[in-house]
Amino acid sequence: MERIVFFTGAGAVENAWQPILTALEKDVGFEIDADGANCFLASLVYLLRFYSTGTFPDVDKHSKIFFEGVNKVKSKISEALLFAENNKQIRAQKELKDILFKFIFSTDNQATFVTTNWDTVINNAINEYRKSNYPKDDINIQFIHLHGCVKSPKSLYLPSEVVREPYRSFNDDEEMGRLHLEVSRAIELSNKTILYGLSLDPLDAELSITLEAGWSSPNLREIILINPDHKKISQRVKLLLDSKYPAKIIGYSPSNLEDKYEY
């Protein structure tokens, strides 16, 4: 039996960023792309830290106003994503089904599903594909939403955020830490990690360290990268691997799962 951790990111969803951009453009007043959205959201995180640790006059008053503003941004993003998902404006990429049946769905595999996406597009698509393959099994696959979920807007993890932020409550921080520890432990126990539509962006250094901790394990044999830019991502993966536990790094283009590239 193979133990697999299957990660999905924005690249696994068609038009993944469009609802977010639409929501943010109303605030910034002009058209932006995903890079611009990341810059804007990361700046909010910086200011959350600034206000929560500031000592200037009326800091509590200003902090409260700013925190409420950030929560409104999260609510707008969540509403936009929910609307887009319900109206099929965002959907799973066409290759998802082929990826599942090639790498995941087997009676010999035990998989843990993790997503950094805020929406539930991939959750629903994978459960639909699984039920079509195993119609007698009506148990839904559970997902770990490592960066929060639209069902709870305040839980959305913004670019560059980490566990132990000074502006979070103790309970919220404990929950964030628990999720990251759970994911790291699942990786540690697995033989294979699959990263689909996930680029390991430098803004999310915490995700990289979570992977690094899990990959420092004698159980690890293979890391599969399914991404048009798998060569670039393979370099980021190599930086995270423990030399005591070497593993194969294999790249695939999402549009061609036959040709594999070893790094």
ZIFENPE-V463716 format. One record per run of one state. SS is the DSSP state (a for helix, b for strand, c for the rest). FROM is the first residue (numbers start at 1). TO is the last residue. If there is no record, write none. Layout:
((SS & FROM & TO) (SS & FROM & TO))
This chain:
((c & 1 & 1) (b & 2 & 8) (c & 9 & 9) (a & 10 & 12) (b & 13 & 14) (c & 15 & 17) (a & 18 & 28) (c & 29 & 33) (a & 34 & 53) (c & 54 & 58) (a & 59 & 86) (c & 87 & 90) (b & 91 & 92) (c & 93 & 95) (a & 96 & 104) (c & 105 & 108) (b & 109 & 115) (c & 116 & 120) (a & 121 & 133) (c & 134 & 142) (b & 143 & 145) (c & 146 & 149) (a & 150 & 155) (c & 156 & 169) (a & 170 & 189) (c & 190 & 191) (b & 192 & 196) (c & 197 & 201) (a & 202 & 215) (c & 216 & 221) (b & 222 & 226) (c & 227 & 229) (a & 230 & 240) (c & 241 & 247) (b & 248 & 253) (c & 254 & 255) (b & 256 & 262) (c & 263 & 263))
